[in-house]
Amino acid sequence: MWFYALRKFGYGLAVMAGVVVVVFVLFNILPGDPARMTLGQRADIQSLEAVRKEFGLDRSKPMQFILFLNDLSPVGLHEDNKQAQEKYHYIRLISYSSGVIALKWPYLRRSYQTKREVSTILSETVPNTFVLAATAMLFATLLGVLLGVLSAVYKNTWIDHSVNSFAIMGLSAPSFFAGIIIAWFFGFVLGPYTGLNMSGSLYSYDPFKGEVLTLKNLVLPVLTLGLRPLAIIVQLTRTAMLDILAQDYIRTARAKGLGRNAIIYKHALKNAMNPVITAISGWFASLLAGSFFVEYIFGYNGLGRATVRALEMSDFPVVMGSILFIALVFVVINIFVDVLYALVDPRVKLNN
């Protein structure tokens, strides 16, 4: 078991290494001068050179890549002075003549525009995005399983046809298109009746109370973000339930006079949840990444909106940090799910 987990961890490290290389290459071949983006078009040569030196842009591309890896690595080589300590917050492991080998958190550098550390920006926006993604996944799971069970139990009836039509619509509508329609219809046309806003974040500012939790601003983004996983879960639940309900042990339970609800919810649904759990684990990470345009449409202050705004301003450190964080989430969730499957079903280790 430990060997299997270590092997999966090794695969995860290889994936992250590939992502780091791709991200660095991609954002270092794009046109534009970050120093001029930071200071503006009227900046003098001395100021531009100072900014390039501050961000390491005056080095060759291979050296910039080495410095980038050194910043991201949890163990790095750094100067041993107060400025470096404040920047990296490291713990000394080995000191040598010109510096120190130190243990630290990965350093994602600073924003070109605001000069704030990218890790600080992520710490402010990721919790909001996590709440949005988790709520959307909960909504999609609960409603999707319920509709999937109803569709399977009432196969070939108007309920089944209606649920299937809804699932097809949910799969066919891109999130950015569905978000615009949902915002317009529920936030504008029906706004006086629903009380929902077309845009707004998890926290809003009140002139008397300061920042206040505004849960109603979650409703429309959650509905938009949860639409596609909802459709997937409906179809997976329906298919799995139909397969389980045709099994011999279900027929035996019916012959013994077991009640309908007990057969459906105690025996059939329990055994039909495996593909649904697989979908949930994969979709949660996807929702974190897929929230980018949804957050931008609804003006929701999360990681997606911050990344899109940074991309508009060519604030590459923020964009690179966001991509690396999302990639890390995907890798960690996949490793966790693989190890969990191996614990539940030992046959998984034999097939991998």
C-alpha positions in Angstrom: 0.0 0.0 0.0 2.8 2.4 0.9 4.6 1.6 -2.3 1.4 2.4 -4.3 0.9 5.7 -2.5 4.6 6.7 -3.1 4.3 5.8 -6.7 1.2 8.0 -7.1 3.0 10.8 -5.2 5.9 10.4 -7.7 3.5 10.7 -10.6 2.1 13.9 -9.0 5.5 15.4 -8.7 6.2 14.7 -12.3 3.0 16.3 -13.4 3.7 19.4 -11.3 7.2 19.6 -12.7 5.8 19.6 -16.2 3.2 22.3 -15.3 6.0 24.5 -13.9 8.0 24.2 -17.1 5.0 24.9 -19.4 3.9 27.9 -17.3 7.3 29.5 -17.2 7.9 29.0 -20.9 4.4 30.2 -21.9 4.5 33.4 -19.8 8.1 34.2 -20.8 7.6 34.1 -24.6 4.6 36.5 -24.5 5.3 40.0 -25.8 5.5 42.9 -23.5 7.9 44.3 -20.9 6.8 43.7 -17.4 8.9 46.6 -16.1 7.1 49.0 -18.5 3.7 47.5 -17.6 4.5 48.2 -13.9 5.8 51.8 -14.3 3.9 53.0 -17.4 5.0 54.2 -20.8 6.6 57.4 -19.5 9.0 55.7 -17.1 12.7 56.6 -17.4 15.5 54.1 -18.2 16.9 54.1 -14.6 13.5 53.2 -13.1 12.9 50.5 -15.7 16.3 48.9 -15.0 15.7 49.0 -11.2 12.4 47.2 -11.7 14.0 44.6 -14.0 16.7 44.0 -11.5 14.1 43.7 -8.6 12.1 41.0 -10.5 15.2 39.3 -11.9 14.2 40.3 -15.5 17.7 41.5 -16.3 19.0 37.8 -16.2 19.1 35.4 -19.1 16.1 33.1 -19.6 17.8 30.0 -18.4 19.0 31.8 -15.3 15.5 33.2 -14.7 14.1 29.7 -14.9 16.7 28.4 -12.3 15.7 31.3 -10.0 12.0 30.5 -10.6 12.6 26.9 -9.6 14.6 28.0 -6.6 11.7 30.2 -5.4 9.1 27.4 -5.9 11.2 24.7 -4.3 10.5 24.0 -0.6 14.3 23.7 -0.1 16.3 26.5 -1.7 19.6 28.4 -1.8 19.3 32.0 -0.6 21.3 34.8 0.8 21.4 34.9 4.6 20.3 38.4 5.4 17.3 40.2 6.9 15.9 41.1 3.4 15.9 37.5 2.3 14.5 36.3 5.6 11.5 38.7 5.3 11.0 37.7 1.7 11.1 33.9 2.0 10.4 33.3 5.7 12.9 30.4 5.7 14.3 28.1 8.3 18.1 27.6 8.1 19.2 24.1 7.4 22.8 24.5 6.3 24.8 27.7 6.3 27.8 28.3 3.9 30.0 31.1 3.0 27.8 33.0 0.6 24.3 32.0 1.8 22.1 29.3 3.3 20.3 26.2 2.3 16.8 26.8 3.8 13.4 25.2 4.3 10.5 27.4 3.2 7.1 27.7 1.7 7.2 28.0 -2.1 7.5 31.7 -3.0 5.2 32.8 -5.8 6.8 36.2 -6.1 5.0 39.6 -6.2 2.4 41.2 -8.4 3.7 43.6 -11.1 0.8 45.9 -10.6 0.1 46.0 -6.8 3.6 44.9 -5.6 1.7 42.6 -3.1 2.9 39.0 -2.7 1.0 36.5 -4.9 0.5 34.2 -1.9 -1.3 37.0 0.0 -3.6 37.5 -3.0 -4.3 33.8 -3.2 -5.0 33.6 0.6 -7.6 36.3 0.2 -9.4 34.9 -2.8 -9.1 31.1 -2.6 -11.4 30.7 0.5 -14.2 32.5 -1.4 -13.7 30.3 -4.5 -13.6 27.2 -2.3 -16.9 28.1 -0.7 -18.4 28.7 -4.1 -17.1 25.4 -5.5 -18.1 23.3 -2.5 -21.6 24.8 -2.4 -22.0 24.2 -6.1 -20.8 20.6 -5.7 -23.2 20.0 -2.8 -26.1 21.4 -4.8 -25.2 19.3 -7.8 -24.8 16.1 -5.8 -28.0 16.3 -3.7 -30.3 17.4 -6.6 -28.5 15.2 -9.1 -28.8 12.0 -7.1 -32.5 12.7 -6.3 -33.3 13.4 -10.0 -31.3 10.4 -11.1 -33.1 8.1 -8.8 -36.5 9.4 -9.8 -35.6 9.0 -13.5 -34.5 5.4 -13.0 -37.5 4.4 -10.8 -40.0 6.0 -13.2 -38.3 4.9 -16.4 -39.9 5.8 -19.7 -42.5 8.1 -18.1 -42.8 11.9 -18.4 -40.6 12.2 -15.3 -37.8 10.3 -16.9 -38.1 12.2 -20.2 -38.2 15.6 -18.3 -35.1 14.8 -16.2 -33.2 13.6 -19.3 -34.1 16.7 -21.2 -32.9 18.8 -18.3 -29.6 16.9 -18.1 -29.0 17.3 -21.9 -29.6 21.1 -21.6 -27.3 21.3 -18.6 -24.5 19.5 -20.6 -25.1 21.6 -23.7 -24.9 25.0 -22.2 -21.4 26.5 -21.6 -21.0 28.0 -18.2 -20.3 31.5 -19.5 -23.4 31.5 -21.6 -25.6 30.0 -18.9 -24.2 32.5 -16.4 -25.3 35.5 -18.6 -28.8 34.0 -19.1 -29.2 33.1 -15.4 -27.9 36.6 -14.2 -30.3 38.4 -16.6 -33.4 36.3 -15.9 -33.2 35.7 -12.1 -31.2 38.9 -11.2 -32.8 41.4 -13.6 -36.2 40.2 -14.9 -37.2 38.4 -11.7 -35.0 40.5 -9.4 -37.8 42.4 -7.7 -39.4 39.0 -6.8 -36.3 36.9 -6.0 -34.3 39.6 -4.3 -31.2 38.3 -6.0 -28.4 40.6 -7.3 -26.9 40.3 -10.8 -23.5 40.6 -9.3 -22.0 40.5 -5.9 -19.5 38.7 -3.7 -19.7 36.5 -0.6 -18.9 39.6 1.5 -20.4 43.0 0.8 -19.6 46.3 2.4 -22.1 48.0 4.7 -21.4 51.6 5.6 -22.5 51.0 9.2 -21.4 47.3 9.8 -18.4 47.1 7.5 -18.0 43.7 5.7 -21.0 41.5 6.1 -21.7 37.9 4.9 -24.1 38.0 2.0 -25.2 34.5 1.3 -27.8 35.4 -1.3 -24.9 36.4 -3.7 -24.0 32.7 -3.8 -27.3 31.5 -5.3 -26.8 32.5 -8.9 -23.1 31.6 -9.2 -23.8 28.2 -7.5 -26.7 27.6 -9.9 -24.5 28.4 -12.9 -21.4 26.5 -11.7 -23.3 23.5 -10.6 -25.3 23.0 -13.8 -22.9 20.8 -15.7 -21.9 18.5 -12.8 -25.6 18.3 -11.9 -26.3 17.0 -15.4 -23.5 14.4 -15.2 -24.5 13.2 -11.8 -28.1 12.8 -13.0 -27.1 10.6 -15.9 -24.6 8.5 -13.9 -27.1 7.9 -11.1 -29.8 6.9 -13.5 -27.5 4.5 -15.4 -26.2 2.9 -12.2 -29.6 2.6 -10.7 -31.1 1.0 -13.7 -28.2 -1.5 -13.7 -28.6 -2.3 -10.0 -32.4 -2.6 -10.1 -32.0 -5.3 -12.8 -29.8 -7.4 -10.5 -30.9 -10.8 -9.1 -30.6 -9.7 -5.4 -33.0 -6.9 -6.0 -35.5 -9.3 -7.5 -35.0 -11.5 -4.5 -35.7 -8.6 -2.1 -38.9 -7.8 -4.0 -40.0 -11.5 -3.8 -39.4 -11.4 0.0 -41.8 -8.5 0.3 -39.3 -5.8 1.1 -40.7 -2.3 0.8 -40.1 -0.2 -2.3 -38.3 2.6 -0.4 -36.0 0.1 1.4 -35.1 -1.6 -1.9 -34.3 1.8 -3.6 -32.6 3.7 -0.9 -31.1 1.0 1.3 -29.9 -1.6 -1.3 -29.9 -0.1 -4.8 -28.7 3.5 -4.2 -25.9 2.4 -1.8 -24.4 0.2 -4.5 -25.0 2.7 -7.3 -22.9 5.5 -5.7 -19.4 4.4 -6.8 -19.5 6.2 -10.2 -21.2 9.2 -8.6 -18.4 9.4 -6.0 -15.8 9.3 -8.8 -17.6 12.1 -10.6 -17.8 14.2 -7.5 -14.0 13.9 -6.7 -13.1 14.8 -10.3 -15.6 17.6 -10.7 -14.7 19.4 -7.4 -11.2 20.2 -8.7 -12.8 21.1 -12.1 -15.1 23.6 -10.4 -12.2 25.4 -8.8 -10.8 25.9 -12.2 -14.1 26.4 -14.0 -15.1 29.2 -11.6 -12.9 31.7 -13.5 -15.5 33.1 -15.9 -18.4 32.5 -13.6 -16.8 34.7 -10.9 -16.0 37.3 -13.5 -19.6 37.4 -14.8 -21.2 37.7 -11.4 -18.5 40.0 -9.9 -17.7 37.4 -7.3 -14.4 38.2 -5.5 -12.6 34.9 -5.8 -9.5 33.3 -7.4 -11.1 33.2 -10.9 -12.0 36.9 -11.0 -8.5 37.9 -9.6 -6.8 35.8 -12.3 -8.9 37.2 -15.2 -8.2 40.7 -14.0 -4.5 40.0 -13.7 -4.5 38.5 -17.2 -6.1 41.7 -18.5 -3.4 43.8 -16.9 -0.6 41.3 -18.0 0.1 40.8 -14.3 1.9 37.5 -15.0 3.1 36.5 -11.5 -0.6 36.4 -10.3 -1.7 34.4 -13.3 1.2 32.0 -13.0 0.6 31.5 -9.2 -3.1 30.8 -9.8 -2.4 28.2 -12.5 0.2 26.5 -10.3 -2.3 26.4 -7.4 -5.1 25.0 -9.5 -2.7 22.3 -10.9 -1.6 21.4 -7.4 -5.3 21.0 -6.3 -5.9 18.7 -9.2 -2.9 16.6 -8.4 -3.6 16.4 -4.7 -7.3 15.4 -5.2 -6.3 12.8 -7.8 -3.7 11.2 -5.5 -6.2 11.2 -2.6 -8.9 9.6 -4.7 -6.5 6.9 -6.1 -5.2 6.0 -2.6 -8.8 6.0 -1.2 -9.9 3.6 -4.0 -6.9 1.3 -3.3 -7.9 1.2 0.4 -11.5 0.4 -0.5 -10.8 -2.0 -3.3 -7.4 -3.8 -3.3 -7.9 -4.8 -6.9 -7.1 -1.2 -8.0 -3.4 -1.7 -7.0 -3.2 -4.8 -9.1 -4.5 -3.0 -12.2 -2.1 -0.1 -11.9 
